[in-house]
Amino acid sequence: MTWIDLEHHIPDVDGISFLRAEWWDERSRFVLVRFAVNGKEQELGLRLDLDKRVFLDHFSDPKVDKLVQSQVRPIWTTIAKKRKLFT
């Protein structure tokens, strides 16, 4: 498994911290974004589709979901640099 730290690159939103992105296969278009709520890492992560640049998972609170979805671009950019998706 490969992972990249997000904690120092992506700002917290509404008590949600983005910790790291994980993937098993360099060719996979999906990564798992681990996150914490109020400092407690959650058991499940958010699946991110790198091609569509969207989280496949959502929060039940529309306000929180919108804030989390707004972080897709900076998360994608951080991952893209590591995986060299720009070439």
HTML snippet that shows the backbone in 3Dmol.js (N, CA, C, O; Angstrom):
<script src="https://3Dmol.org/build/3Dmol-min.js"></script>
<div id="view" style="width:600px;height:400px;position:relative"></div>
<script>
const pdb = `
ATOM      1  N   MET A   1       0.842  -1.180   0.000  1.00  0.00           N
ATOM      2  CA  MET A   1       0.000   0.000   0.000  1.00  0.00           C
ATOM      3  C   MET A   1       0.889   1.248   0.000  1.00  0.00           C
ATOM      4  O   MET A   1       1.919   1.301   0.673  1.00  0.00           O
ATOM      5  N   THR A   2       0.469   2.223  -0.758  1.00  0.00           N
ATOM      6  CA  THR A   2       1.139   3.515  -0.809  1.00  0.00           C
ATOM      7  C   THR A   2       0.206   4.543  -0.183  1.00  0.00           C
ATOM      8  O   THR A   2      -1.015   4.447  -0.311  1.00  0.00           O
ATOM      9  N   TRP A   3       0.781   5.512   0.484  1.00  0.00           N
ATOM     10  CA  TRP A   3      -0.050   6.562   1.067  1.00  0.00           C
ATOM     11  C   TRP A   3       0.711   7.881   1.036  1.00  0.00           C
ATOM     12  O   TRP A   3       1.934   7.928   0.907  1.00  0.00           O
ATOM     13  N   ILE A   4      -0.064   8.939   1.160  1.00  0.00           N
ATOM     14  CA  ILE A   4       0.497  10.286   1.196  1.00  0.00           C
ATOM     15  C   ILE A   4      -0.181  11.061   2.317  1.00  0.00           C
ATOM     16  O   ILE A   4      -1.393  10.968   2.510  1.00  0.00           O
ATOM     17  N   ASP A   5       0.606  11.816   3.042  1.00  0.00           N
ATOM     18  CA  ASP A   5       0.105  12.626   4.147  1.00  0.00           C
ATOM     19  C   ASP A   5      -0.723  13.795   3.603  1.00  0.00           C
ATOM     20  O   ASP A   5      -0.284  14.504   2.698  1.00  0.00           O
ATOM     21  N   LEU A   6      -1.892  13.983   4.148  1.00  0.00           N
ATOM     22  CA  LEU A   6      -2.729  15.129   3.780  1.00  0.00           C
ATOM     23  C   LEU A   6      -2.858  16.124   4.928  1.00  0.00           C
ATOM     24  O   LEU A   6      -3.223  17.282   4.725  1.00  0.00           O
ATOM     25  N   GLU A   7      -2.558  15.662   6.117  1.00  0.00           N
ATOM     26  CA  GLU A   7      -2.809  16.437   7.323  1.00  0.00           C
ATOM     27  C   GLU A   7      -2.173  17.822   7.301  1.00  0.00           C
ATOM     28  O   GLU A   7      -2.748  18.777   7.824  1.00  0.00           O
ATOM     29  N   HIS A   8      -1.011  17.936   6.710  1.00  0.00           N
ATOM     30  CA  HIS A   8      -0.316  19.226   6.691  1.00  0.00           C
ATOM     31  C   HIS A   8      -0.502  19.990   5.386  1.00  0.00           C
ATOM     32  O   HIS A   8       0.105  21.040   5.179  1.00  0.00           O
ATOM     33  N   HIS A   9      -1.349  19.453   4.503  1.00  0.00           N
ATOM     34  CA  HIS A   9      -1.559  20.074   3.193  1.00  0.00           C
ATOM     35  C   HIS A   9      -3.000  20.569   2.991  1.00  0.00           C
ATOM     36  O   HIS A   9      -3.243  21.500   2.223  1.00  0.00           O
ATOM     37  N   ILE A  10      -3.938  19.938   3.683  1.00  0.00           N
ATOM     38  CA  ILE A  10      -5.349  20.237   3.471  1.00  0.00           C
ATOM     39  C   ILE A  10      -5.933  20.810   4.762  1.00  0.00           C
ATOM     40  O   ILE A  10      -5.800  20.192   5.818  1.00  0.00           O
ATOM     41  N   PRO A  11      -6.573  21.969   4.700  1.00  0.00           N
ATOM     42  CA  PRO A  11      -7.139  22.564   5.918  1.00  0.00           C
ATOM     43  C   PRO A  11      -8.338  21.767   6.439  1.00  0.00           C
ATOM     44  O   PRO A  11      -9.058  21.122   5.677  1.00  0.00           O
ATOM     45  N   ASP A  12      -8.528  21.830   7.742  1.00  0.00           N
ATOM     46  CA  ASP A  12      -9.695  21.215   8.366  1.00  0.00           C
ATOM     47  C   ASP A  12     -10.954  21.973   7.961  1.00  0.00           C
ATOM     48  O   ASP A  12     -10.927  23.182   7.733  1.00  0.00           O
ATOM     49  N   VAL A  13     -12.060  21.231   7.878  1.00  0.00           N
ATOM     50  CA  VAL A  13     -13.349  21.861   7.597  1.00  0.00           C
ATOM     51  C   VAL A  13     -14.380  21.348   8.592  1.00  0.00           C
ATOM     52  O   VAL A  13     -14.638  20.146   8.667  1.00  0.00           O
ATOM     53  N   ASP A  14     -14.961  22.251   9.346  1.00  0.00           N
ATOM     54  CA  ASP A  14     -16.061  21.936  10.261  1.00  0.00           C
ATOM     55  C   ASP A  14     -15.753  20.727  11.150  1.00  0.00           C
ATOM     56  O   ASP A  14     -16.590  19.836  11.298  1.00  0.00           O
ATOM     57  N   GLY A  15     -14.558  20.695  11.738  1.00  0.00           N
ATOM     58  CA  GLY A  15     -14.172  19.613  12.639  1.00  0.00           C
ATOM     59  C   GLY A  15     -13.672  18.360  11.948  1.00  0.00           C
ATOM     60  O   GLY A  15     -13.398  17.362  12.615  1.00  0.00           O
ATOM     61  N   ILE A  16     -13.545  18.383  10.625  1.00  0.00           N
ATOM     62  CA  ILE A  16     -13.066  17.231   9.865  1.00  0.00           C
ATOM     63  C   ILE A  16     -11.643  17.508   9.390  1.00  0.00           C
ATOM     64  O   ILE A  16     -11.368  18.516   8.739  1.00  0.00           O
ATOM     65  N   SER A  17     -10.749  16.584   9.735  1.00  0.00           N
ATOM     66  CA  SER A  17      -9.349  16.675   9.317  1.00  0.00           C
ATOM     67  C   SER A  17      -9.065  15.572   8.306  1.00  0.00           C
ATOM     68  O   SER A  17      -9.451  14.420   8.508  1.00  0.00           O
ATOM     69  N   PHE A  18      -8.408  15.919   7.246  1.00  0.00           N
ATOM     70  CA  PHE A  18      -8.013  14.940   6.236  1.00  0.00           C
ATOM     71  C   PHE A  18      -6.612  14.461   6.601  1.00  0.00           C
ATOM     72  O   PHE A  18      -5.680  15.262   6.671  1.00  0.00           O
ATOM     73  N   LEU A  19      -6.462  13.168   6.831  1.00  0.00           N
ATOM     74  CA  LEU A  19      -5.217  12.627   7.361  1.00  0.00           C
ATOM     75  C   LEU A  19      -4.274  12.117   6.292  1.00  0.00           C
ATOM     76  O   LEU A  19      -3.112  12.521   6.239  1.00  0.00           O
ATOM     77  N   ARG A  20      -4.770  11.225   5.432  1.00  0.00           N
ATOM     78  CA  ARG A  20      -3.911  10.637   4.401  1.00  0.00           C
ATOM     79  C   ARG A  20      -4.763  10.029   3.301  1.00  0.00           C
ATOM     80  O   ARG A  20      -5.950   9.756   3.482  1.00  0.00           O
ATOM     81  N   ALA A  21      -4.132   9.828   2.167  1.00  0.00           N
ATOM     82  CA  ALA A  21      -4.756   9.130   1.041  1.00  0.00           C
ATOM     83  C   ALA A  21      -3.987   7.838   0.844  1.00  0.00           C
ATOM     84  O   ALA A  21      -2.757   7.822   0.876  1.00  0.00           O
ATOM     85  N   GLU A  22      -4.729   6.745   0.638  1.00  0.00           N
ATOM     86  CA  GLU A  22      -4.118   5.426   0.507  1.00  0.00           C
ATOM     87  C   GLU A  22      -4.556   4.763  -0.791  1.00  0.00           C
ATOM     88  O   GLU A  22      -5.685   4.947  -1.246  1.00  0.00           O
ATOM     89  N   TRP A  23      -3.640   3.983  -1.385  1.00  0.00           N
ATOM     90  CA  TRP A  23      -4.001   3.189  -2.557  1.00  0.00           C
ATOM     91  C   TRP A  23      -3.074   1.990  -2.656  1.00  0.00           C
ATOM     92  O   TRP A  23      -1.932   2.028  -2.199  1.00  0.00           O
ATOM     93  N   TRP A  24      -3.583   0.927  -3.260  1.00  0.00           N
ATOM     94  CA  TRP A  24      -2.820  -0.310  -3.415  1.00  0.00           C
ATOM     95  C   TRP A  24      -2.160  -0.399  -4.785  1.00  0.00           C
ATOM     96  O   TRP A  24      -1.073  -0.962  -4.916  1.00  0.00           O
ATOM     97  N   ASP A  25      -2.794   0.141  -5.780  1.00  0.00           N
ATOM     98  CA  ASP A  25      -2.322  -0.017  -7.161  1.00  0.00           C
ATOM     99  C   ASP A  25      -2.112   1.372  -7.763  1.00  0.00           C
ATOM    100  O   ASP A  25      -3.023   2.200  -7.767  1.00  0.00           O
ATOM    101  N   GLU A  26      -0.917   1.616  -8.265  1.00  0.00           N
ATOM    102  CA  GLU A  26      -0.595   2.920  -8.857  1.00  0.00           C
ATOM    103  C   GLU A  26      -1.478   3.255 -10.059  1.00  0.00           C
ATOM    104  O   GLU A  26      -1.642   4.427 -10.399  1.00  0.00           O
ATOM    105  N   ARG A  27      -2.040   2.247 -10.695  1.00  0.00           N
ATOM    106  CA  ARG A  27      -2.883   2.485 -11.865  1.00  0.00           C
ATOM    107  C   ARG A  27      -4.354   2.701 -11.517  1.00  0.00           C
ATOM    108  O   ARG A  27      -5.153   3.074 -12.376  1.00  0.00           O
ATOM    109  N   SER A  28      -4.703   2.467 -10.262  1.00  0.00           N
ATOM    110  CA  SER A  28      -6.098   2.605  -9.853  1.00  0.00           C
ATOM    111  C   SER A  28      -6.534   4.064  -9.888  1.00  0.00           C
ATOM    112  O   SER A  28      -5.782   4.969  -9.527  1.00  0.00           O
ATOM    113  N   ARG A  29      -7.752   4.262 -10.327  1.00  0.00           N
ATOM    114  CA  ARG A  29      -8.276   5.634 -10.337  1.00  0.00           C
ATOM    115  C   ARG A  29      -8.963   5.975  -9.017  1.00  0.00           C
ATOM    116  O   ARG A  29      -9.484   7.077  -8.849  1.00  0.00           O
ATOM    117  N   PHE A  30      -8.960   5.022  -8.081  1.00  0.00           N
ATOM    118  CA  PHE A  30      -9.605   5.247  -6.785  1.00  0.00           C
ATOM    119  C   PHE A  30      -8.572   5.256  -5.665  1.00  0.00           C
ATOM    120  O   PHE A  30      -7.632   4.461  -5.661  1.00  0.00           O
ATOM    121  N   VAL A  31      -8.763   6.169  -4.717  1.00  0.00           N
ATOM    122  CA  VAL A  31      -7.951   6.193  -3.499  1.00  0.00           C
ATOM    123  C   VAL A  31      -8.907   6.301  -2.317  1.00  0.00           C
ATOM    124  O   VAL A  31     -10.057   6.716  -2.462  1.00  0.00           O
ATOM    125  N   LEU A  32      -8.414   5.922  -1.163  1.00  0.00           N
ATOM    126  CA  LEU A  32      -9.190   6.036   0.064  1.00  0.00           C
ATOM    127  C   LEU A  32      -8.611   7.179   0.871  1.00  0.00           C
ATOM    128  O   LEU A  32      -7.423   7.174   1.192  1.00  0.00           O
ATOM    129  N   VAL A  33      -9.433   8.153   1.199  1.00  0.00           N
ATOM    130  CA  VAL A  33      -8.999   9.305   1.978  1.00  0.00           C
ATOM    131  C   VAL A  33      -9.425   9.078   3.426  1.00  0.00           C
ATOM    132  O   VAL A  33     -10.614   9.035   3.741  1.00  0.00           O
ATOM    133  N   ARG A  34      -8.432   8.935   4.294  1.00  0.00           N
ATOM    134  CA  ARG A  34      -8.699   8.753   5.725  1.00  0.00           C
ATOM    135  C   ARG A  34      -8.904  10.120   6.349  1.00  0.00           C
ATOM    136  O   ARG A  34      -8.234  11.088   5.990  1.00  0.00           O
ATOM    137  N   PHE A  35      -9.846  10.189   7.296  1.00  0.00           N
ATOM    138  CA  PHE A  35     -10.166  11.456   7.924  1.00  0.00           C
ATOM    139  C   PHE A  35     -10.513  11.254   9.386  1.00  0.00           C
ATOM    140  O   PHE A  35     -10.796  10.139   9.825  1.00  0.00           O
ATOM    141  N   ALA A  36     -10.487  12.348  10.135  1.00  0.00           N
ATOM    142  CA  ALA A  36     -10.857  12.339  11.548  1.00  0.00           C
ATOM    143  C   ALA A  36     -11.973  13.351  11.763  1.00  0.00           C
ATOM    144  O   ALA A  36     -12.026  14.386  11.097  1.00  0.00           O
ATOM    145  N   VAL A  37     -12.853  13.045  12.689  1.00  0.00           N
ATOM    146  CA  VAL A  37     -13.913  13.969  13.094  1.00  0.00           C
ATOM    147  C   VAL A  37     -13.628  14.358  14.535  1.00  0.00           C
ATOM    148  O   VAL A  37     -13.579  13.508  15.424  1.00  0.00           O
ATOM    149  N   ASN A  38     -13.439  15.659  14.753  1.00  0.00           N
ATOM    150  CA  ASN A  38     -13.095  16.185  16.077  1.00  0.00           C
ATOM    151  C   ASN A  38     -11.921  15.434  16.693  1.00  0.00           C
ATOM    152  O   ASN A  38     -11.934  15.104  17.879  1.00  0.00           O
ATOM    153  N   GLY A  39     -10.901  15.167  15.872  1.00  0.00           N
ATOM    154  CA  GLY A  39      -9.672  14.555  16.347  1.00  0.00           C
ATOM    155  C   GLY A  39      -9.674  13.038  16.414  1.00  0.00           C
ATOM    156  O   GLY A  39      -8.638  12.442  16.710  1.00  0.00           O
ATOM    157  N   LYS A  40     -10.806  12.392  16.148  1.00  0.00           N
ATOM    158  CA  LYS A  40     -10.884  10.927  16.215  1.00  0.00           C
ATOM    159  C   LYS A  40     -10.947  10.347  14.803  1.00  0.00           C
ATOM    160  O   LYS A  40     -11.892  10.591  14.052  1.00  0.00           O
ATOM    161  N   GLU A  41      -9.898   9.561  14.457  1.00  0.00           N
ATOM    162  CA  GLU A  41      -9.881   8.955  13.128  1.00  0.00           C
ATOM    163  C   GLU A  41     -11.069   8.013  12.971  1.00  0.00           C
ATOM    164  O   GLU A  41     -11.373   7.220  13.862  1.00  0.00           O
ATOM    165  N   GLN A  42     -11.728   8.112  11.833  1.00  0.00           N
ATOM    166  CA  GLN A  42     -12.899   7.295  11.545  1.00  0.00           C
ATOM    167  C   GLN A  42     -12.485   5.946  10.968  1.00  0.00           C
ATOM    168  O   GLN A  42     -11.471   5.824  10.280  1.00  0.00           O
ATOM    169  N   GLU A  43     -13.291   4.951  11.264  1.00  0.00           N
ATOM    170  CA  GLU A  43     -13.005   3.592  10.809  1.00  0.00           C
ATOM    171  C   GLU A  43     -13.036   3.493   9.287  1.00  0.00           C
ATOM    172  O   GLU A  43     -12.191   2.835   8.680  1.00  0.00           O
ATOM    173  N   LEU A  44     -14.006   4.146   8.686  1.00  0.00           N
ATOM    174  CA  LEU A  44     -14.150   4.126   7.233  1.00  0.00           C
ATOM    175  C   LEU A  44     -13.580   5.414   6.650  1.00  0.00           C
ATOM    176  O   LEU A  44     -13.617   6.461   7.296  1.00  0.00           O
ATOM    177  N   GLY A  45     -13.060   5.337   5.443  1.00  0.00           N
ATOM    178  CA  GLY A  45     -12.555   6.515   4.762  1.00  0.00           C
ATOM    179  C   GLY A  45     -13.520   6.953   3.677  1.00  0.00           C
ATOM    180  O   GLY A  45     -14.594   6.375   3.508  1.00  0.00           O
ATOM    181  N   LEU A  46     -13.124   7.973   2.950  1.00  0.00           N
ATOM    182  CA  LEU A  46     -13.909   8.485   1.825  1.00  0.00           C
ATOM    183  C   LEU A  46     -13.257   8.006   0.527  1.00  0.00           C
ATOM    184  O   LEU A  46     -12.065   8.226   0.312  1.00  0.00           O
ATOM    185  N   ARG A  47     -14.026   7.359  -0.325  1.00  0.00           N
ATOM    186  CA  ARG A  47     -13.500   6.907  -1.611  1.00  0.00           C
ATOM    187  C   ARG A  47     -13.482   8.102  -2.567  1.00  0.00           C
ATOM    188  O   ARG A  47     -14.479   8.806  -2.729  1.00  0.00           O
ATOM    189  N   LEU A  48     -12.330   8.309  -3.189  1.00  0.00           N
ATOM    190  CA  LEU A  48     -12.156   9.413  -4.129  1.00  0.00           C
ATOM    191  C   LEU A  48     -11.883   8.856  -5.513  1.00  0.00           C
ATOM    192  O   LEU A  48     -10.953   8.071  -5.704  1.00  0.00           O
ATOM    193  N   ASP A  49     -12.697   9.264  -6.479  1.00  0.00           N
ATOM    194  CA  ASP A  49     -12.495   8.895  -7.876  1.00  0.00           C
ATOM    195  C   ASP A  49     -11.597   9.964  -8.494  1.00  0.00           C
ATOM    196  O   ASP A  49     -12.018  11.108  -8.671  1.00  0.00           O
ATOM    197  N   LEU A  50     -10.368   9.593  -8.820  1.00  0.00           N
ATOM    198  CA  LEU A  50      -9.410  10.564  -9.341  1.00  0.00           C
ATOM    199  C   LEU A  50      -9.764  11.043 -10.746  1.00  0.00           C
ATOM    200  O   LEU A  50      -9.453  12.177 -11.110  1.00  0.00           O
ATOM    201  N   ASP A  51     -10.406  10.195 -11.531  1.00  0.00           N
ATOM    202  CA  ASP A  51     -10.789  10.605 -12.885  1.00  0.00           C
ATOM    203  C   ASP A  51     -11.920  11.634 -12.851  1.00  0.00           C
ATOM    204  O   ASP A  51     -11.873  12.645 -13.552  1.00  0.00           O
ATOM    205  N   LYS A  52     -12.918  11.368 -12.042  1.00  0.00           N
ATOM    206  CA  LYS A  52     -14.077  12.272 -11.962  1.00  0.00           C
ATOM    207  C   LYS A  52     -13.866  13.397 -10.957  1.00  0.00           C
ATOM    208  O   LYS A  52     -14.607  14.380 -10.938  1.00  0.00           O
ATOM    209  N   ARG A  53     -12.839  13.236 -10.122  1.00  0.00           N
ATOM    210  CA  ARG A  53     -12.512  14.228  -9.093  1.00  0.00           C
ATOM    211  C   ARG A  53     -13.703  14.501  -8.189  1.00  0.00           C
ATOM    212  O   ARG A  53     -14.147  15.638  -8.029  1.00  0.00           O
ATOM    213  N   VAL A  54     -14.204  13.421  -7.605  1.00  0.00           N
ATOM    214  CA  VAL A  54     -15.352  13.528  -6.708  1.00  0.00           C
ATOM    215  C   VAL A  54     -15.275  12.422  -5.660  1.00  0.00           C
ATOM    216  O   VAL A  54     -14.824  11.312  -5.941  1.00  0.00           O
ATOM    217  N   PHE A  55     -15.726  12.749  -4.436  1.00  0.00           N
ATOM    218  CA  PHE A  55     -15.869  11.721  -3.419  1.00  0.00           C
ATOM    219  C   PHE A  55     -17.094  10.892  -3.755  1.00  0.00           C
ATOM    220  O   PHE A  55     -18.134  11.437  -4.125  1.00  0.00           O
ATOM    221  N   LEU A  56     -16.979   9.586  -3.630  1.00  0.00           N
ATOM    222  CA  LEU A  56     -18.104   8.698  -3.882  1.00  0.00           C
ATOM    223  C   LEU A  56     -18.967   8.538  -2.633  1.00  0.00           C
ATOM    224  O   LEU A  56     -20.099   8.063  -2.714  1.00  0.00           O
ATOM    225  N   ASP A  57     -18.437   8.933  -1.488  1.00  0.00           N
ATOM    226  CA  ASP A  57     -19.159   8.851  -0.219  1.00  0.00           C
ATOM    227  C   ASP A  57     -19.593  10.253   0.200  1.00  0.00           C
ATOM    228  O   ASP A  57     -18.964  11.252  -0.148  1.00  0.00           O
ATOM    229  N   HIS A  58     -20.676  10.294   0.952  1.00  0.00           N
ATOM    230  CA  HIS A  58     -21.232  11.592   1.355  1.00  0.00           C
ATOM    231  C   HIS A  58     -21.592  11.596   2.834  1.00  0.00           C
ATOM    232  O   HIS A  58     -21.816  10.545   3.435  1.00  0.00           O
ATOM    233  N   PHE A  59     -21.643  12.785   3.405  1.00  0.00           N
ATOM    234  CA  PHE A  59     -22.084  12.980   4.779  1.00  0.00           C
ATOM    235  C   PHE A  59     -23.584  13.265   4.776  1.00  0.00           C
ATOM    236  O   PHE A  59     -24.113  13.839   3.823  1.00  0.00           O
ATOM    237  N   SER A  60     -24.256  12.865   5.838  1.00  0.00           N
ATOM    238  CA  SER A  60     -25.706  13.058   5.898  1.00  0.00           C
ATOM    239  C   SER A  60     -26.094  14.535   6.035  1.00  0.00           C
ATOM    240  O   SER A  60     -27.176  14.936   5.604  1.00  0.00           O
ATOM    241  N   ASP A  61     -25.227  15.328   6.625  1.00  0.00           N
ATOM    242  CA  ASP A  61     -25.488  16.768   6.770  1.00  0.00           C
ATOM    243  C   ASP A  61     -25.049  17.458   5.475  1.00  0.00           C
ATOM    244  O   ASP A  61     -23.862  17.462   5.151  1.00  0.00           O
ATOM    245  N   PRO A  62     -25.997  18.042   4.730  1.00  0.00           N
ATOM    246  CA  PRO A  62     -25.651  18.678   3.443  1.00  0.00           C
ATOM    247  C   PRO A  62     -24.595  19.774   3.559  1.00  0.00           C
ATOM    248  O   PRO A  62     -23.773  19.936   2.657  1.00  0.00           O
ATOM    249  N   LYS A  63     -24.606  20.526   4.653  1.00  0.00           N
ATOM    250  CA  LYS A  63     -23.624  21.602   4.837  1.00  0.00           C
ATOM    251  C   LYS A  63     -22.218  21.011   4.963  1.00  0.00           C
ATOM    252  O   LYS A  63     -21.284  21.478   4.311  1.00  0.00           O
ATOM    253  N   VAL A  64     -22.074  19.994   5.795  1.00  0.00           N
ATOM    254  CA  VAL A  64     -20.783  19.339   5.989  1.00  0.00           C
ATOM    255  C   VAL A  64     -20.342  18.666   4.689  1.00  0.00           C
ATOM    256  O   VAL A  64     -19.176  18.746   4.304  1.00  0.00           O
ATOM    257  N   ASP A  65     -21.275  18.011   4.027  1.00  0.00           N
ATOM    258  CA  ASP A  65     -20.949  17.337   2.772  1.00  0.00           C
ATOM    259  C   ASP A  65     -20.414  18.321   1.737  1.00  0.00           C
ATOM    260  O   ASP A  65     -19.446  18.029   1.034  1.00  0.00           O
ATOM    261  N   LYS A  66     -21.043  19.475   1.650  1.00  0.00           N
ATOM    262  CA  LYS A  66     -20.600  20.490   0.684  1.00  0.00           C
ATOM    263  C   LYS A  66     -19.190  20.980   1.035  1.00  0.00           C
ATOM    264  O   LYS A  66     -18.362  21.175   0.145  1.00  0.00           O
ATOM    265  N   LEU A  67     -18.919  21.176   2.314  1.00  0.00           N
ATOM    266  CA  LEU A  67     -17.585  21.609   2.740  1.00  0.00           C
ATOM    267  C   LEU A  67     -16.532  20.548   2.428  1.00  0.00           C
ATOM    268  O   LEU A  67     -15.438  20.867   1.963  1.00  0.00           O
ATOM    269  N   VAL A  68     -16.871  19.285   2.688  1.00  0.00           N
ATOM    270  CA  VAL A  68     -15.945  18.195   2.414  1.00  0.00           C
ATOM    271  C   VAL A  68     -15.707  18.077   0.906  1.00  0.00           C
ATOM    272  O   VAL A  68     -14.566  17.938   0.465  1.00  0.00           O
ATOM    273  N   GLN A  69     -16.771  18.131   0.127  1.00  0.00           N
ATOM    274  CA  GLN A  69     -16.634  18.048  -1.331  1.00  0.00           C
ATOM    275  C   GLN A  69     -15.787  19.200  -1.872  1.00  0.00           C
ATOM    276  O   GLN A  69     -15.113  19.051  -2.891  1.00  0.00           O
ATOM    277  N   SER A  70     -15.819  20.336  -1.198  1.00  0.00           N
ATOM    278  CA  SER A  70     -15.035  21.491  -1.663  1.00  0.00           C
ATOM    279  C   SER A  70     -13.527  21.257  -1.529  1.00  0.00           C
ATOM    280  O   SER A  70     -12.730  21.999  -2.102  1.00  0.00           O
ATOM    281  N   GLN A  71     -13.141  20.232  -0.775  1.00  0.00           N
ATOM    282  CA  GLN A  71     -11.723  19.939  -0.590  1.00  0.00           C
ATOM    283  C   GLN A  71     -11.183  18.931  -1.603  1.00  0.00           C
ATOM    284  O   GLN A  71      -9.998  18.600  -1.579  1.00  0.00           O
ATOM    285  N   VAL A  72     -12.048  18.445  -2.491  1.00  0.00           N
ATOM    286  CA  VAL A  72     -11.602  17.456  -3.482  1.00  0.00           C
ATOM    287  C   VAL A  72     -10.455  18.006  -4.329  1.00  0.00           C
ATOM    288  O   VAL A  72      -9.460  17.313  -4.541  1.00  0.00           O
ATOM    289  N   ARG A  73     -10.580  19.211  -4.803  1.00  0.00           N
ATOM    290  CA  ARG A  73      -9.542  19.756  -5.698  1.00  0.00           C
ATOM    291  C   ARG A  73      -8.168  19.810  -5.038  1.00  0.00           C
ATOM    292  O   ARG A  73      -7.205  19.310  -5.621  1.00  0.00           O
ATOM    293  N   PRO A  74      -8.033  20.402  -3.830  1.00  0.00           N
ATOM    294  CA  PRO A  74      -6.693  20.407  -3.218  1.00  0.00           C
ATOM    295  C   PRO A  74      -6.193  19.003  -2.868  1.00  0.00           C
ATOM    296  O   PRO A  74      -4.993  18.741  -2.944  1.00  0.00           O
ATOM    297  N   ILE A  75      -7.095  18.103  -2.488  1.00  0.00           N
ATOM    298  CA  ILE A  75      -6.693  16.724  -2.207  1.00  0.00           C
ATOM    299  C   ILE A  75      -6.222  16.066  -3.501  1.00  0.00           C
ATOM    300  O   ILE A  75      -5.178  15.414  -3.522  1.00  0.00           O
ATOM    301  N   TRP A  76      -6.986  16.234  -4.576  1.00  0.00           N
ATOM    302  CA  TRP A  76      -6.613  15.658  -5.870  1.00  0.00           C
ATOM    303  C   TRP A  76      -5.245  16.182  -6.317  1.00  0.00           C
ATOM    304  O   TRP A  76      -4.407  15.412  -6.785  1.00  0.00           O
ATOM    305  N   THR A  77      -5.025  17.466  -6.175  1.00  0.00           N
ATOM    306  CA  THR A  77      -3.762  18.076  -6.593  1.00  0.00           C
ATOM    307  C   THR A  77      -2.590  17.492  -5.805  1.00  0.00           C
ATOM    308  O   THR A  77      -1.540  17.199  -6.376  1.00  0.00           O
ATOM    309  N   THR A  78      -2.768  17.325  -4.507  1.00  0.00           N
ATOM    310  CA  THR A  78      -1.720  16.752  -3.660  1.00  0.00           C
ATOM    311  C   THR A  78      -1.405  15.321  -4.097  1.00  0.00           C
ATOM    312  O   THR A  78      -0.238  14.942  -4.202  1.00  0.00           O
ATOM    313  N   ILE A  79      -2.435  14.540  -4.349  1.00  0.00           N
ATOM    314  CA  ILE A  79      -2.248  13.162  -4.805  1.00  0.00           C
ATOM    315  C   ILE A  79      -1.636  13.137  -6.208  1.00  0.00           C
ATOM    316  O   ILE A  79      -0.740  12.340  -6.486  1.00  0.00           O
ATOM    317  N   ALA A  80      -2.117  13.998  -7.073  1.00  0.00           N
ATOM    318  CA  ALA A  80      -1.636  14.038  -8.464  1.00  0.00           C
ATOM    319  C   ALA A  80      -0.140  14.324  -8.526  1.00  0.00           C
ATOM    320  O   ALA A  80       0.563  13.757  -9.362  1.00  0.00           O
ATOM    321  N   LYS A  81       0.345  15.183  -7.663  1.00  0.00           N
ATOM    322  CA  LYS A  81       1.786  15.476  -7.631  1.00  0.00           C
ATOM    323  C   LYS A  81       2.570  14.222  -7.251  1.00  0.00           C
ATOM    324  O   LYS A  81       3.607  13.929  -7.847  1.00  0.00           O
ATOM    325  N   LYS A  82       2.074  13.489  -6.263  1.00  0.00           N
ATOM    326  CA  LYS A  82       2.755  12.272  -5.809  1.00  0.00           C
ATOM    327  C   LYS A  82       2.709  11.191  -6.894  1.00  0.00           C
ATOM    328  O   LYS A  82       3.705  10.511  -7.141  1.00  0.00           O
ATOM    329  N   ARG A  83       1.572  11.042  -7.526  1.00  0.00           N
ATOM    330  CA  ARG A  83       1.407   9.978  -8.519  1.00  0.00           C
ATOM    331  C   ARG A  83       1.760  10.439  -9.931  1.00  0.00           C
ATOM    332  O   ARG A  83       1.664   9.667 -10.886  1.00  0.00           O
ATOM    333  N   LYS A  84       2.164  11.687 -10.056  1.00  0.00           N
ATOM    334  CA  LYS A  84       2.554  12.253 -11.351  1.00  0.00           C
ATOM    335  C   LYS A  84       1.443  12.114 -12.395  1.00  0.00           C
ATOM    336  O   LYS A  84       1.674  11.648 -13.511  1.00  0.00           O
ATOM    337  N   LEU A  85       0.237  12.527 -12.011  1.00  0.00           N
ATOM    338  CA  LEU A  85      -0.917  12.434 -12.900  1.00  0.00           C
ATOM    339  C   LEU A  85      -0.951  13.556 -13.937  1.00  0.00           C
ATOM    340  O   LEU A  85      -1.758  13.519 -14.866  1.00  0.00           O
ATOM    341  N   PHE A  86      -0.089  14.541 -13.782  1.00  0.00           N
ATOM    342  CA  PHE A  86      -0.111  15.673 -14.701  1.00  0.00           C
ATOM    343  C   PHE A  86       0.533  15.337 -16.042  1.00  0.00           C
ATOM    344  O   PHE A  86       0.327  16.052 -17.022  1.00  0.00           O
ATOM    345  N   THR A  87       1.311  14.253 -16.095  1.00  0.00           N
ATOM    346  CA  THR A  87       2.028  13.926 -17.340  1.00  0.00           C
ATOM    347  C   THR A  87       1.201  13.041 -18.229  1.00  0.00           C
ATOM    348  O   THR A  87       1.645  12.668 -19.315  1.00  0.00           O
TER     349      THR A  87
END
`;
const viewer = $3Dmol.createViewer("view");
viewer.addModel(pdb, "pdb");
viewer.setStyle({}, {cartoon: {color: "spectrum"}});
viewer.zoomTo();
viewer.render();
</script>
